[in-house]
Amino acid sequence: MKIYMKLIPSIAQDILRALSKDGDIEIKDNRLDEAVLDVSKVFRDYLEEEEELNQEAMIFIQNNNLASKDFASVKAKLAEERGFDYGDDAIEMLLADVVDALLKSKNIEEVYEENHILIKKMYEVIKKYLDVDAELDKEAREQLKNLEEGSLEWDIAYRKAIHEIKKKKNLV
């Protein structure tokens, strides 16, 4: 699961609009922008904690003279020690945190639906944002179909294409 920081306000707004439209929550009058900030904070906090975990894993690798290929296993061990879920395992926990934020928000008048139903509905809303990397990959590969995949030239062109597409879509 990859969530881009620049997409968080759109994700939060889509979640709130969907839940509000379905009558699952009631947003206080003229408080949508503040409610978006409440939901956005949950996603931002998650991304910041994951970045701290990444940094801690990198430092551990450097301090212990490990290879960069050990990053994933070091990160997994550190995450387990912290009780932090990341990747595809994190989505349900993250959405449960969003429900908690809605329940505590001074910008939400009322939450009418049960937590598990809210989580299911929010997942349906955000899954299009979770597939962004797959879409970037598909678009980049389409641009490179005249090159031999796996070659040095292809690898360099692929990274460049991904970066350019991200810039074009305002993801970096």
C-alpha positions as CSV (number, residue, x, y, z in Angstrom):
1,M,0.0,0.0,0.0
2,K,1.4,3.3,-1.0
3,I,-0.3,6.6,-0.2
4,Y,1.1,9.8,-1.6
5,M,1.2,12.8,0.8
6,K,-0.2,15.1,-1.9
7,L,-3.3,12.9,-2.3
8,I,-4.3,12.9,1.3
9,P,-6.6,16.0,1.2
10,S,-8.5,14.4,-1.8
11,I,-8.7,11.1,0.0
12,A,-10.1,12.7,3.2
13,Q,-12.6,14.8,1.2
14,D,-13.8,11.8,-0.8
15,I,-14.2,9.7,2.4
16,L,-16.2,12.5,4.2
17,R,-18.4,13.1,1.1
18,A,-19.2,9.4,0.7
19,L,-20.0,8.8,4.3
20,S,-22.0,12.0,4.5
21,K,-23.9,11.3,1.3
22,D,-24.9,7.9,2.6
23,G,-26.1,9.3,5.9
24,D,-23.4,7.5,7.9
25,I,-22.0,10.7,9.4
26,E,-23.3,14.2,9.8
27,I,-20.7,17.0,9.4
28,K,-21.4,20.2,11.4
29,D,-22.6,23.1,9.3
30,N,-19.7,24.9,7.4
31,R,-17.1,22.5,9.0
32,L,-16.2,20.3,6.0
33,D,-12.8,21.9,5.6
34,E,-12.0,21.3,9.3
35,A,-13.3,17.7,9.1
36,V,-11.0,17.1,6.1
37,L,-8.1,18.3,8.2
38,D,-9.1,15.8,11.0
39,V,-9.1,12.9,8.6
40,S,-6.0,14.0,6.8
41,K,-4.1,14.1,10.1
42,V,-4.6,10.4,10.6
43,F,-3.1,9.6,7.1
44,R,-0.2,12.1,7.7
45,D,0.6,10.7,11.1
46,Y,0.7,7.2,9.6
47,L,3.0,8.3,6.8
48,E,5.3,10.2,9.2
49,E,5.5,7.1,11.5
50,E,6.3,4.9,8.5
51,E,9.1,7.3,7.4
52,E,10.5,7.3,10.9
53,L,10.5,3.5,10.7
54,N,12.3,3.6,7.3
55,Q,14.9,6.0,8.7
56,E,15.5,3.8,11.8
57,A,15.9,0.7,9.5
58,M,18.4,2.5,7.4
59,I,20.4,3.6,10.5
60,F,20.3,0.1,11.8
61,I,21.6,-1.3,8.5
62,Q,24.5,1.3,8.4
63,N,25.4,0.8,12.1
64,N,25.5,-3.0,11.7
65,N,27.2,-3.1,8.3
66,L,24.3,-4.9,6.7
67,A,23.5,-4.9,3.0
68,S,20.7,-2.8,1.6
69,K,18.9,-6.0,0.6
70,D,18.3,-6.5,4.3
71,F,16.1,-3.4,4.5
72,A,12.8,-5.2,4.2
73,S,13.6,-7.7,6.9
74,V,15.0,-5.1,9.3
75,K,12.0,-2.8,8.7
76,A,9.6,-5.8,9.4
77,K,11.4,-6.6,12.7
78,L,11.4,-3.0,13.9
79,A,7.7,-2.6,12.9
80,E,6.9,-5.8,14.8
81,E,8.7,-4.4,17.9
82,R,6.7,-1.2,17.7
83,G,3.4,-2.9,16.9
84,F,3.2,-0.9,13.7
85,D,1.5,-2.3,10.7
86,Y,2.6,-1.1,7.2
87,G,1.9,-2.0,3.6
88,D,-1.2,-3.9,2.8
89,D,-1.6,-5.0,6.5
90,A,-2.0,-1.4,7.6
91,I,-5.2,-0.4,5.7
92,E,-7.7,-1.8,8.2
93,M,-5.8,-0.3,11.1
94,L,-5.5,3.0,9.4
95,L,-9.2,3.1,8.6
96,A,-10.1,2.2,12.2
97,D,-8.0,5.2,13.2
98,V,-10.0,7.3,10.8
99,V,-13.2,6.1,12.5
100,D,-11.8,7.0,15.9
101,A,-10.9,10.5,14.6
102,L,-14.5,10.9,13.3
103,L,-15.9,9.9,16.7
104,K,-13.6,12.4,18.5
105,S,-13.8,15.3,16.0
106,K,-15.5,18.5,17.0
107,N,-16.4,19.0,13.4
108,I,-18.6,15.9,13.1
109,E,-22.1,16.2,14.5
110,E,-22.8,12.5,14.7
111,V,-21.6,9.1,13.5
112,Y,-24.6,6.9,12.8
113,E,-23.1,3.7,11.3
114,E,-21.1,0.8,13.0
115,N,-17.3,0.9,12.8
116,H,-16.9,-2.2,10.5
117,I,-19.4,-0.8,8.0
118,L,-17.7,2.6,8.0
119,I,-14.3,0.8,7.4
120,K,-15.7,-1.2,4.5
121,K,-17.2,1.9,2.9
122,M,-14.0,3.9,3.4
123,Y,-12.0,1.2,1.8
124,E,-14.2,1.3,-1.3
125,V,-13.6,5.0,-1.5
126,I,-9.8,4.9,-1.2
127,K,-8.9,1.8,-3.1
128,K,-8.5,3.9,-6.3
129,Y,-5.8,5.9,-4.5
130,L,-4.1,2.7,-3.4
131,D,-3.6,1.5,-7.0
132,V,-1.7,4.6,-8.1
133,D,1.6,2.8,-8.3
134,A,0.2,0.1,-10.5
135,E,-1.2,2.7,-12.8
136,L,2.2,4.5,-12.9
137,D,3.9,1.3,-13.7
138,K,1.5,0.4,-16.5
139,E,1.9,3.9,-18.0
140,A,5.7,3.8,-17.8
141,R,5.8,0.3,-19.3
142,E,3.6,1.5,-22.2
143,Q,6.1,4.2,-22.9
144,L,9.0,1.7,-22.9
145,K,7.6,-1.1,-25.0
146,N,10.3,-0.6,-27.7
147,L,13.1,-1.3,-25.2
148,E,14.1,-4.7,-23.8
149,E,12.9,-5.1,-20.2
150,G,15.7,-5.9,-17.8
151,S,18.4,-4.1,-19.8
152,L,20.3,-1.3,-18.3
153,E,18.8,1.1,-20.8
154,W,15.3,0.0,-19.9
155,D,16.0,0.3,-16.1
156,I,17.2,3.9,-16.5
157,A,14.4,4.8,-18.9
158,Y,11.8,3.2,-16.5
159,R,13.0,5.2,-13.5
160,K,13.0,8.4,-15.5
161,A,9.5,7.6,-16.9
162,I,8.1,6.9,-13.5
163,H,9.6,10.2,-12.1
164,E,8.2,12.2,-15.1
165,I,4.7,10.7,-14.7
166,K,4.7,11.4,-11.0
167,K,5.7,15.0,-11.7
168,K,3.0,15.3,-14.4
169,K,0.4,13.9,-11.9
170,N,1.7,16.2,-9.2
171,L,2.7,13.3,-6.9
172,V,6.2,14.6,-6.2
